[in-house]
Amino acid sequence: MHTFAKKINKKLYYGWMMVFISAISLFFSAPGQTYSISVFINVYRAEFGYSTSLISFGYMIATIASGSLLVIMGKMVDKFGQRAMMVFVGIMLALTAFYNSYVMNIGMIFFGFFLLRYFGQGSMTLIPHSLVPQWFEKKRAFALSLETLGALIAAMTVPALNYWLINTIGWENAWRFWGVALLVIFVPVAFFTVINRPEDIGLSIDNNGKQNDVDSKLALEKLEAESFTLERALKTKEFWFIGLISIIVPMFSTGVTFHFFEMMSLRNVEGDQAAFIIGLIAFPSFFMPFVARVMIDRYPPKFIFLTTQSMIFLSMIFLSWFVTGFLSAIGFIIFYGTAVAIQVVTLNTIWPTYFGRKYLGSIRGAATVFMVLATAIGPFPMGLSYDLTGSFNPAIYGMMAMTIIAMFLTLSINKPEKQQ
């Protein structure tokens, strides 16, 4: 494998191959993502007769449980490397998809949610986000924005694909389709191509030339000196402020996505139209490589966060009061998707920039807990709001208040200094 990588590197920096594989990983995280699971929610309601609030409550508990274990996954990535863990997680997510094709009651559904969230939404995004920064520094934001194209393609295509699979071969076989795809496509690709970091094959970050033993030793010493351990990172206010800011997008996005078909039906949007619209949330990410070069590489993260939080706040207002049909729903999803695209790449860039590369798996594992807990919180208040009032707006108003708080937190973010 190392010989193959060195041959590739003669023509193209092998780090770009890692960007491509990471994009594939983000695509195949789809079975555990809310935009994919949401298509199955109405099936579960019709098949088993469960209420919206009950299913969303189980989803919340399952997501909280999975999020609390992501720190362990992050430490395993630091210990065993991205390649080994990517293969392992891919196999486990495939088995999870097969399991979900056999659920028969609410308990099995809840456990299926837990496995999907842990191995799909959590682990299959954590690992690639810790792999790409190992290979890039100067072009890190650009590389990470290219990586997110995998998530973009999944978000745009998987809801409609799941909708078609369910109506064509049934919801059970739709889950089995994903299990087979993971085992046949993703796992072999990860096993045969992933290399954890450039130093492992005698290369330097950003492809600055081959390294001899002395250069490699100096590079590793520099890596150690610049990197925060998880324990040190937890003692900085930046870790906690960035984590709290990162809550807003996944909380609101998951709440909206989980209940999207019901939410759109209240706004005169048909089911097939909703399946098309929900995929458009990822459309702005197509332009992120250009935005990364112009904005994220040039301006301090705090100002980018303030901009995106303001856009998110306006999106909440628009959804609450002005989405009344197909065209206005498209306007909402594209505007909100733009804010999400910019903030996601900024978050993926800021962790290695502020805390270094060596312990990035552990730090991203701990930071991902914020995101996973937020995705757990999002669906339940919206489901409860709908069951009690017939409207999702009361829950959205509460999230608007949280967004205002996040705007103030952004102003206190600065790159922490590592105390020797």
N, C-alpha and C positions, 0 to 999 in steps of 0.2 A: 504493500500500500504506500509506503514511504517513497519507493522508487517511482511509482505512478505519479505521486504528488510532485516530485521533483521534476519529472518530465513535463507535467502540465505547467509548472512554475517557470519553465524556460520561455514559454510563450505568453502565459497569463498568470499573474500573481494568484497563488492558490487560495488566498483569502477570499477572492471573489467566488470561488467554488463553495466556500463555507457560507457565504451570503446566500447562494442559491439553495444549498441544502437547508439552511435555516428557514428560508422562505417556504420550502416544501414542508418542513416541520410545522410551521404556523398554519399552512393549509390543512394538514392532517390533524391539527388540534380541533378541527371543526366539530366532530361528534360530541365534544364536551363543551362547546360554546353555546351561549344562550340563543343566538340566532338560529342554530340548528335544532336545539332541544325544543324551542318554542313551537316549531311546526308539529311536534308530537303532542303538545299539551291538549289541544282540542280533541285529539284522538283518545287520549287517556280519559278526558272528561266524558266523552260519548261512550267509550268502551266500558268504563268502570263506574261512571256516575258520580265522580268526585267533584267537589266544589273548587272554584278558582282559588279561594283563600287556603283551602287545605293543601292543594298541590303546591302553591307558592310557599306555604309555611314549610313543607317538607323540603322544598328546594333550598330554602334559606338555611335550615338546619344542616342539610347535606353539604352545602357550600361552606358554612362555617367550620364544620368538622374537617373538610378537606383542606381549607386554608390554614388551619392550625397545624397541619402536618407538613406544610411546604418548607418550613425551615429545615426539616430532616432531609427533604429532597435536595435542597440547596447545599447542605453539607456533604451529601453523597456525591453531588456533582464535583465539588472541590476535591473529594477523596479519590473517586474513580474516573473522573474525566467526563467530558460531554459526550464522547462517542459511545462509551459503554452505557451511560444512562439513557441516551437517546434511543438506543436499540432496546433496552429493557422497557422503557416507558412505552415505546411503540407497540411492543408485544402485549403489554398489560392493557393498553387502550383497545387493542383488537379484541382481546378476551372480554373486556368490558362491553364492547358493542354486541358481541354474541350473547352475553348475559342479558342485556336489555331487550333482546328479541324474545325472551321467555318470561318477562315480568307478568304476574297474574294478580297482584294485589298492591295496596298502597305501601306496605312494608318493602316489597321488592322494588317498587318504583323509587322509594326514597334511597335505598341502598344503591340502586343504579345511578341516581343523581350524584351520590357521593363519589362513586368510582369515575364517572364521567368528568366531574369537576376536578378531581385530584390528578388524574392521569392526562386528561384532555386540556381543559382550560388552564389548569395550574402548571403542571410539569412540562407539557409540550410547548408552552410559551416561555417558561423560565429557562430552559436549557438553551434554545437558540439565542435568547437575549444575552446569555452569558458567554456564548461562543463567538459571535461576531466581534465584540470589543477586544477579544484576545488578539485579533489579527489586524485591527485598524486603530489608529490614533488621530492622525491629521484628517482622515476622511471618515471618521467614525459616524458622524451624523448622516452623511451621504449613504454609507454602507447600511446603516440601520434602517434608513428610509426605504432602501431597495429591498431589504429583508421583509419589511411589512407588506410588500406587494403580495406575498403569499397569503397573508391574512385578508388582504383586500379582495383577492380573487375568490377566496372561500366565502367571505361575507356576501359577495355579490351573486354567487352561483349556488351555494349550498342550500339556502332556504327554498329556492325554486326547485332544486334537484330533489330535496327531501319531499317536498309537496308532490312532485311528479311520481317519485318512487312509492310513496304511501298510497297514492290513488291508482297506481299501476300494478304493483306486486304486493301491497300490504305493508303495514308498519313493521311487522316482524322481519320480513325480508329486507326492508330498508335498513334496519340495524345490521343485518348480516352482510349487506353490501359493504358497509364501512369496515367491518371486521376483516373481510377478505382483502379489501383494498390496502389496508394497513399492513397486513402480513405479506402481500405479494409485491407491493410497490415501495412503501416507506422503509420498512425494516431492512431489506437488503441494501437499499441506497445508503442509509445511514451507516450500516456495518462496513461497507466497502469504500466509503469516501471520506468520512469525518476524521479530521486530525485536530486535536485539542487546541494547540497553539503553535505558532511558527517556530518557536525555539525547539520544539520536538523534532524537527527535521532540518535544523541548522539554518533556518531563515530568521529574519528580524521582522518586527512589526512594521507594517506599511511597505514591506519589501525593499528595505534599505540596503540590501546586499547580503551575501552569504556571511556567516559568522564562523570564526575559528573557536577553539575551546575557551580562549581567554575572553573573546568578545561575548560568548554565550554566558560565561560566568558573570561578567560585568552587567549584562542585560538582566540576568536573574536577580542580581543584587539590587539593581535599580528598581526592578519590579517589586521586590520586597520592601524597599525603602518608601516607595510611593503608595503602597497599599495599606488600607485600614483593615484590621481584623473586624469580624462582626461585633465583637465586644466593644472595640473602640468606636466603631460607627454608631452603635446604639447610644453612646454618651454625647453625641453631637445633636444640637437642636435641628440641624438641617435634615438629618435622617427622619426625624419625627414630623417636621413641617412638610417635607416633600411627600411623605407617606400620607399625611392627612389631606393634602391637596389632591393627591392621586385618587382619593376616595370618590370624588364627585362624578367623574366620567363613568366608571364602571357601575356605580350605584344607579345613576339615572339611565344609562344605556341598557343595563340588564332589566331594570323595571319596565322600561318602554318595550324592549324587544320581547320579553317574556309574555307580555299582555298585548303585543302589537296587533294581532288579528282581531281581538275583542275591541281594542281601542279604536282601530280603524273602522270597524263596523258601526261604532257610534258616530263616526264622522262621514258616513255615506261612502265608504270605500269597500269594494268587494274583496273576497278572500284571495283570488288570483292576482288582483291589483296590489294587495298588501304584500304578497309574496315577492312581487317585483320591486315594490318600493323599499322594503326593508333591506334589500341588497345594495341599494344606492348609498347607504351610509358609508360604504367603503370607497365610493367613486372618487372623492377628493384625494385619496391616498395615491392615486396615479401621478399626481403632480408633486408629491412630497420630495422626491429627489431634488427638484429644482428649488422648492421652498427651503429645504435643509441647507443648501449652499448659500442662499440669499439671506435667510433669517437666523436659523438655529446656530450656524457656525459664526455668526457675526454679533448677535445681541445676547446680553445676559439672560439666563433662564428665567429669572424673576419677572422680567418684562414680558417674555413670551407667555409664561403662566398667567399673568394678569390679563393679557389679551384673550387667551383661550377661555379663561373663566368668565370673562365678560360676554364672550360669544355664547357660551353655554347658558348663562343666565337669560340672554335674549331668546335663545332657542326654547327654553322652558316657557317663557311668556307666549311665544308664538304657538307652541303646541297647545297650551291651555285655552287660548282665546281665538286663534285665527285659523286653525286647521279645520276646514269644513268640507273637504273633498279631495279628489285625486291630485290635482295640480298643487294645491296648498300643502298637501302632505309631502309631495316631492320637494317643494321649496324648503320645508322644515328639515327633512332628512339630509339634504345636501349641505345646508348651512351648518347644521349641527355636526355632520360628518367632517366638515372642514376643520372645525375646532378640535374634534377628537383626533384627527390625523396629525395635526401639529403638536398637540400635547403628548400623544403617545411617543413620537420620535424624540421629543424633548426629554421625556422621562427616561427612555432607554439610553439616551446619551449622558444624562446627568449622573447616573450611578457610577459608571466607570471613571468619568471625569472627576468627580468629587472624591471617590473612595478607592480608586485603583482597580487593577485587574486580578490580582492573585487570589483574593477571597471573594470574588464577585459572585460566585454561586451561592455562598452563604448569605451575603448581603442582599442579593436579589431574591433569595428564598424568603428572607425575613420581610423584605419590602413588598413582595407579592402577597403577603398575608393581608396587607391593607386593601389591595385590589380585590382579593377573593372574598374578604369579609364584606366589602362594599357590594359585590355582585350578589352576595347572600341577602343583604339587607334590602336591596332594591325591589325585588318582586313582591315581597310580603305586604308592605304598607300600601302599595298600589292595588294589590288584590283585595286587601281588607277595605280600602277606600271604595272600591267598586262594589263590593258585596253590601256595604253599609249605606252608601249614598247613590249608587248607580253612576258614579263619575270617578275618574282618576285624578281630577284636579286637586282635591285636598292634599293628596300625597305629594303632588308636584310642587305645591306651595311650600311644603316643608323642606323639600330639596332646594328650592330657591333661596331659602334662608341660610342653609348650609353653604351654598355657593358664595354668598356674600362674605361669610366668615373666611372661606378659602382665599378670597381676593386679598384680604388683609394679611393673611399668613405669607403670601408670596413676597411681600415687601421685606421680609426678615431673612430671606435666603441668601447666603454667601458661601463661597467655597471654604470648607473647614480646613484648618491647618493641622497637620499631623504632628503631635508632640513626640519628640524622640525620647 
